Amino acid sequence: MSIAIQAFKGTFTDLARANLFEVQIPGVGNSIYHVKSAQIPAETVGVIVVPFAGRQTKIAGDRVYEPWTVTFLLTDDYQARLDLFNWFRSINDAESNISGPPADYRRDLSVRPLTRQGAPGATFNIKDAWPSNLSAIELSMDSTDTLAEFPVTFEFDSMTL
């Protein structure tokens, strides 16, 4: 049986583009930021091995979400860093070492892949997220044609679609 490329190509209406997306962080400064990269977070269901009569069967365990990393681009005023720094500081103050209640610093974030027309293709809601790591901003005199950026790692409890 031969495979016709035209028949194969005809099965697609359109394919998702990895470079068309937006990240929303409501309640923290500007809701939509300039983002260089993000992912749709990974999730895993653990495995519980149950032995019986010399054999094993496997059943589903607990769902686990991997930390979510987003790389932000910086504008001249460093507003994204300032907004995220203030959020980070509200979680645990550097001077007093006092943490606020989780309800005060957790946010529902979203990552939305976009169609080529700019409409959301889907919305992945990241529930009860908070930044656990604001990474360094690399500054260097020998960096030319390079934008300033910094990664942020978020912890979260669950994700919905």
C-alpha angles and dihedrals in degrees: 000000000000123000116224114213092211091057090049093049090048091063092070123082091180137323127231117259116221091212096057110082144104134213120214125200108180118200096025114095111281108018096215118045135190103262127187097192142357136155138220095253121256121242132190134193111215123231125236114199113212115194119210129171095337094315134091133223125190127222132182118273131187125325113244127192122209118227112273120232123200124182112214126203116223129229121210092268093052088227096154091054092046093049093048092043091054090049090048091049091051088059094056121357112228094216103041098027088221120145123210123227113281092243088064098055107029117099136184107238129186139205115201123191108213132216120237087263090058097251119132111263092193137338121231108199114207107203128215095355128172134173113259097174132028102192126212125280107230113224120183136162091220095055108105127172088014128126122222111249141159134196123231124196118212129197117207141172105225146345133224133188 
